[in-house]
Amino acid sequence: MSLIAQLMRHKSVEQLQSELGRRGEFRRVLGLWQLTAIGIGGIIGVGVFVLAGQQAAVNAGPAVALAFVIAGIASAAAALCYAEFAGLIPVTGSAYTYSYATLGELVAWLIGWDLLLEYALIVAVVAIGWSGYVQSALAAAGIVLPVWAQGAMGTGEGRVFNVIAALVTLGIAALLIFRTEWGARFNTLVVAIKVAAVVLVIGIGVFYIDPANWHPFIPEPAIGADGVAHFGFQGVVTAAAVVFFAVFGYDTLTTAAEESKNPQRDLPRAVLLSLGISMAMYLAVSMVLTGIAHYSTLNTDAPVADAFKNLGLHWVAVTISVSAVFGLISVLFAFMLGAARIWFALSRDGLLPNWFAKVHPAYGTPHRPTIVLGVFTALVAGFFPLGEVAKLVNIGVLSAFIVICASVILLRVRKPDLPRAFRTPWVPLIPLVGIGFSIWLLSELAAVTWLVFLVWVSLGLLIYFGYGIRHSKLAQG
């Protein structure tokens, strides 16, 4: 077989569908609302409680709501494409599996490899944001951690390691090792708490809005102390590129396809429900937050809680902080679940060592990749600042979005008559919109993001050509 043929070999949709019924690694325990809760849990989190305020202060002003709209358009187009594939190929692995069926092994490996890093970094970002809210809540109760344990180096004098951020990632890893339904029930509970907190922010904050805080809606462009342009429409686009990781997360629920009771029916519905509910909340919170406080005051570790505290509503601030403490846990749960299952899928297909493709004999979970991910994310969350890690988390997912949107078009041409539980409307227009917006947002990412991405891709190519191309299950027939 030629090298090109090896790189382009792929699993057919029919093969994946036929294998699905024979696989028994996972237990089917997740229903529609548990899947939707995983999606909402993955979407609503640091974007609402941290990044909306910080990006308003740094880049977009009150137009941070517009930044969410721009990011949301790309995400919505991709969500419709994900929904089609989720109903068509309800197999663990999400974008990795979908691209394996359409674009071949090398592209699938690179997408899976990229998502593995991106999901892990998202866990670290959210853990750092979670730590800020925990420390805010503890301070309100008169409990202050030693300075060295409050954050990573560079976030304040005397700070060395973010102990709370590291501990929560290890705790989530432990939770995910036990039965999936136990974690899913806990996740559904904390998602409900989080949604209630968002409703509280909107319902009370709307009575304290000062329209003067919205003017100018898009502040005049300015060059910051870092020598970079902020505000103006360019600032809005920059903010959109940063907050983009806050408007996906529904893709994590598709990684749990083999744990869904009725995947072909429930996965497409859960994808669209979770994104629709979450986007409505993002837009409402962005407008309320920049309405109750001037955007220049929102660059804090816990901007939503601080905004209500400055209004004298301390009980609301404490309630939000406590809700954020619980609510952000669901984001950690969703993305670590997704990362572990992508790793499992890569190993099951032979592209990584098969040792990682063994489920726990008692709990039926991919415990080995989960343990490694827990340790890795704990170290990243402990040693690195939020802003530096947040810059790195979008590029792999945007790349996956481009591949998924392109794959929908390709599969419609190759196999138009395949029975689809959900059909993306207006193909190829919707996928092309997703591709266009994703490329636009990619062009706005910082140079350091591209550098880290290229290093990670290069490492992935070394692993693939040194191991995966020979050990792939397709290579072995």
C-alpha positions, -999 to +999 in steps of 0.1 A: +000+000+000+014+034-010+021+061+017-008+082+003-032+053+005-021+047+041-027+083+051-061+084+034-075+050+047-107+054+065-135+036+082-168+037+063-199+050+079-215+016+074-186-001+092-188+023+122-226+018+124-222-020+123-195-020+149-216+001+172-240-028+181-211-052+188-192-030+212-198-034+248-170-014+266-194+013+279-227+011+297-256+029+281-270+051+309-274+087+296-307+101+285-316+133+266-315+157+295-283+142+310-267+147+276-280+182+274-268+189+309-233+178+298-235+202+268-247+231+289-222+222+316-194+224+289-206+257+275-217+278+305-189+285+328-158+307+327-174+326+298-202+339+320-185+341+353-151+354+342-143+361+306-174+382+298-162+408+323-125+405+316-129+408+278-153+438+283-126+455+303-097+446+281-109+444+245-146+450+237-163+472+263-201+467+263-198+452+228-186+420+245-221+409+238-214+414+201-182+393+205-203+365+218-226+368+188-197+366+164-183+335+181-218+321+184-224+322+147-194+301+140-204+278+168-240+275+157-230+266+121-207+239+135-233+227+159-257+219+131-230+199+114-221+181+146-258+173+150-259+155+116-228+134+124-240+127+159-271+110+146-253+094+117-222+080+136-231+078+173-196+065+183-172+077+210-146+101+197-167+130+183-148+150+156-120+125+155-144+097+146-163+118+121-132+128+102-119+092+103-151+083+083-147+110+057-112+125+054-089+096+063-066+084+091-040+112+091-065+141+093-085+121+119-053+116+140-044+153+139-079+164+149-080+139+177-045+148+189-054+186+188-086+181+207-068+161+233-047+191+241-074+217+237-098+199+260-071+194+286-062+231+285-098+241+288-100+220+320-070+239+333-085+273+323-117+266+340-100+253+371-080+285+374-112+306+371-129+283+396-101+289+420-107+327+418-143+322+428-135+298+456-110+322+471-135+350+468-160+330+487-135+319+513-123+355+518-159+366+524-159+340+552-126+353+566-105+325+553-074+334+533-049+310+518-011+315+522+001+338+495+022+312+478-008+290+473-032+317+459-020+315+422+007+309+397+038+329+394+033+362+377-003+367+390+008+385+422+038+390+444+048+359+463+024+336+444+039+302+433+012+276+427-026+276+424-033+249+449-071+250+447-071+248+408-048+218+409-069+200+436-102+204+417-089+189+385-077+159+405-111+156+422-129+157+389-106+130+375-115+108+405-152+114+400-150+104+363-133+071+372-164+060+390-196+050+372-206+074+344-242+077+357-230+088+391-210+116+376-238+125+352-263+128+380-240+150+400-233+170+368-270+175+362-274+189+397-246+214+394-258+225+360-292+232+376-275+253+403-254+271+376-285+280+355-303+292+386-273+315+393-274+329+358-311+336+361-304+354+394-278+376+377-302+385+350-334+388+371-318+411+398-293+429+376-318+442+351-332+465+379-298+481+384-288+488+348-275+523+341-278+528+303-249+553+306-226+524+311-234+512+276-220+544+260-200+542+239-211+506+231-179+501+211-151+522+228-127+541+207-096+521+196-066+525+219-030+511+221-025+495+254+007+493+275+014+460+258+017+478+225-014+460+211-046+476+198-076+473+220-113+483+216-129+494+184-143+467+161-109+450+160-111+447+198-145+431+195-131+405+170-101+399+193-126+393+222-146+370+200-115+349+193-107+347+231-143+339+242-148+314+214-139+285+237-168+296+259-194+290+232-186+255+223-187+225+247-217+208+231-192+187+213-182+171+246-216+154+248-210+137+214-179+120+229-203+101+252-222+086+223-216+050+233-230+058+268-262+072+255-294+052+257-307+063+223-278+081+206-292+086+171-323+104+185-309+121+215-274+133+205-286+158+177-313+172+200-289+176+229-264+194+208-289+220+196-307+224+229-275+230+249-261+256+225-295+275+221-301+277+259-265+287+266-262+315+239-294+331+253-278+332+287-245+346+274-261+375+256-284+384+286-255+382+311-232+403+289-257+431+286-267+431+323-231+429+335-219+459+314-251+477+323-247+475+361-209+483+361-186+503+338-167+479+317-133+493+329-140+479+364-146+443+353-110+430+349-110+410+381-109+373+391-146+373+398-161+401+378-198+392+382-197+388+419-176+419+423-200+440+402-229+431+426-207+436+456-200+472+444-237+478+442-240+469+479-257+436+471-234+414+491-258+386+494-261+384+457-223+384+453-219+356+478-247+336+461-231+340+427-196+331+440-210+299+457-230+291+425-200+296+403-180+273+426-206+246+419-214+255+384-179+256+370-174+220+382-197+209+354-174+225+328-145+205+342-166+174+342-177+178+305-143+186+291-123+160+311-149+134+301-145+144+265-107+143+266-106+109+282-130+094+256-111+109+227-079+094+241-097+061+246-110+062+209-074+069+196-061+040+216-089+016+206-081+023+169-044+016+176-031+051+170-020+053+207-010+023+228-039-001+234-031-001+272-052+031+274-082+015+257-091-007+287-122+003+307-123-002+345-135-037+352-159-026+379-169+010+368-169+007+330-149+040+326-117+048+307-098+052+340-062+051+326-064+082+304-085+099+330-058+095+356-031+109+333-053+138+323-060+146+359-023+149+368-015+169+336-043+194+341-034+198+378+001+208+369-010+233+341-037+249+363-013+252+392+017+267+374+002+289+347-019+321+348-055+321+333-047+346+305-018+327+292-036+293+291-068+308+277-049+320+246-040+285+237-074+267+239-092+277+207-070+268+178-075+230+179-113+233+183-116+258+154-096+234+133-120+206+142-150+229+133-135+234+098-130+197+094-165+188+106-182+214+084-162+203+053-170+167+061-207+173+060-204+187+025-181+159+014-204+131+028-235+147+012-217+144-022-203+109-016-233+093+001-263+115-003-287+086+004-274+076+038-303+077+064-297+107+086-315+112+120-308+149+116-299+168+084-280+201+085-302+226+067-290+247+037-260+226+028-234+238+017-243+273+029-244+265+067-211+245+067-194+272+046-205+299+071-190+277+099-158+273+079-155+310+070-161+323+106-137+297+120-109+308+096-116+344+105-113+337+142-081+316+136-066+346+119-072+367+150-053+343+173-019+355+187+014+343+173+023+324+204-009+303+200+001+293+165+036+285+177+024+262+205-001+246+180+027+239+155+049+224+181+020+202+193+011+192+157+048+184+150+049+161+181+017+145+169+032+138+134+063+122+151+040+099+172+018+090+142+047+082+118+067+065+146+039+045+160+003+050+148+007+044+111+020+009+118-002+000+148-034+013+134-062-013+135-068-005+098-031-012+090-035-046+107-066-054+087 
